[in-house]
Amino acid sequence: MTIIFNKFCKEELTISDIQDAMEKGDLTSKELVMYYLYRIAKYDQDEPNINSVLEINPDAIFIAEALDHERKIKGTRGPLHGIPILLKDNIETCDSMHTSAGTLALENYTASKDAFLVEKLRDAGAVILGKTNMTELANGMSSKTWAGYSSRGGQVLNPYGDSDLFVGGSSSGSAVAVAANFTVLSVGTETDASILSPAIQNSVVGIKPTVGLISRRGIIPFTYSQDTAGPFARTVTDVAILLTALSGVDRFDPATYKSEGRVEQDYSIYLDSKGLRGAKIGVYNNVTSNFLNSDEYDDELFNNVIDSIRDQGAEIFKDIDIPSFHRNWKWGVTLYEMKHSLNNFLSQLPPSLPVHSINELIEFNKGIKDKALKYGQNKLEQREPLSNTLRSPEYLLAKLEDIYYSQEQGIDLVLKKYDLDAILFPSYIGSTICAKAGYPSIALPAGYMKSGRPFGITFAGTAFSEGKLIKLAYAFEQATKLRLSPILPYA
């Protein structure tokens, strides 16, 4: 079967490319949606079976047609008008798609409301193209679960290598779909490394924002303290545009209240190619020998990054110390908060669904263990007997220690001590301390190892420093232009 697509439909399209072509009448949103559906059919769901997309929005073409018509009669709503976006499968949409967090128990769950961030995307004129596969329950099922696997969707593959190449944290499907050109943009979520890790592993740009910059309402939860949604794109420019659309105060999410007056109206104002000039960057590389000797690290590539940043006029502070980095972080917060938050979510599901508590979910999985328990469910079972009141001393002390050691004795202390604009980490090794602090990070491509495996870096900062991090990342990206599109078989 041969399908002829508009000549503007090609890999690595940016929002600017698309909007320019649409304004000239050379491309429509309908044509673009059809192009991505073709690529999903050909490469994601057929050989090489990347498997990043879990579900397609049956109304996507209709929505695109309506937005094309609106463009003609009213003009555009903004830069996302007619742009296809994929959402992680734990983000609720009030349409014909399901929201399951990768579980078979929720494969028939359809939400009665859009998540707050989905409302904002629709208002901005985006086309919700579908849902992406993910690590089941955001890696809350089993300590043995391979990243990117869910019992509902199967295994997501890394488009840069063979089936054994690590695909990254639980937002793997969202990152891979962008990397492999199955969409323009996508949205993931992170508790710890779930955006940063797949961005690094799949050579795309991902932002884990300050907790509270983007509403958590309508996202199947893992924790209260650390959960946040965040954008993926192939360029810093596009990820900044998407972050703008996602951010905002939600009166039904208390975490967003502190962002009042701190959310930028347009994060693209920080896209400065000279943004590294005069910046003070602290390099953190005091990591374990296990990481330095692993296949996730390349000393030559990281030193090239440092040289490039210095060449752009930044002041480099090498081998900075973060006193709390190597502390034995306790997992009481995620243990207790997942029990409480997931139980609350499940308890409010419609009566027609088979589970309404973690205990019922555990029993449901046991009943279809051949399908649901490929890797077991020891993480769920570990949480089931815990208190559901969040008053345990273990939980309360762990929460207080997390905040103190990650913020006051962690990132904020180091930024102040060395008078830094940001901290530079190789790969995503700073994910845990940033997650515990609820502070932002941006991950971006930084080259490829001899094996072809992507290498990346992370810039991290204090609360609500997304604009500064975007500025630094954009300047690095424009100076180096290191990202390469994956070569898919027969593409």
Sequence and secondary structure as in RCSB ss.txt:
>XXXX:A:sequence
MTIIFNKFCKEELTISDIQDAMEKGDLTSKELVMYYLYRIAKYDQDEPNINSVLEINPDAIFIAEALDHERKIKG
TRGPLHGIPILLKDNIETCDSMHTSAGTLALENYTASKDAFLVEKLRDAGAVILGKTNMTELANGMSSKTWAGYS
SRGGQVLNPYGDSDLFVGGSSSGSAVAVAANFTVLSVGTETDASILSPAIQNSVVGIKPTVGLISRRGIIPFTYS
QDTAGPFARTVTDVAILLTALSGVDRFDPATYKSEGRVEQDYSIYLDSKGLRGAKIGVYNNVTSNFLNSDEYDDE
LFNNVIDSIRDQGAEIFKDIDIPSFHRNWKWGVTLYEMKHSLNNFLSQLPPSLPVHSINELIEFNKGIKDKALKY
GQNKLEQREPLSNTLRSPEYLLAKLEDIYYSQEQGIDLVLKKYDLDAILFPSYIGSTICAKAGYPSIALPAGYMK
SGRPFGITFAGTAFSEGKLIKLAYAFEQATKLRLSPILPYA
>XXXX:A:secstr
      TT  TT  HHHHHHHHHTTS  HHHHHHHHHHHIIIIISSTT    EEEE TTHHHHHHHHHHHHHHH 
 SSTTTT EEEEETTB  SSS    TT STTTT   SS  HHHHHHHHTT EEEEEE  SGGGTTS TT  TTEE
TTTEE   TTS TTS   STTHHHHHHHHTTS SEEEEEESSSTTHHHHHHTT EEEE  TTSS  TTB  S SS
S EEEEEESSHHHHHHHHHHH    TT GGGGGGTTTS S GGGG  TTTTTT EEEE     HHHHTSTT  HH
HHHHHHHHHHHTT EEETT   TTTTS    HHHHHHHHHHHHHHHHTS TTSS SSHHHHHHHHHHTHHHH SS
  HHHHHHTTS SSS  HHHHHHHHHHHIIIIIIIIHHHHHHTT SEEEEETTTTHHHHHHHT  EEEEEEEE T
TS EEEEEEE STT HHHHHHHHHHHHHHH        TT 
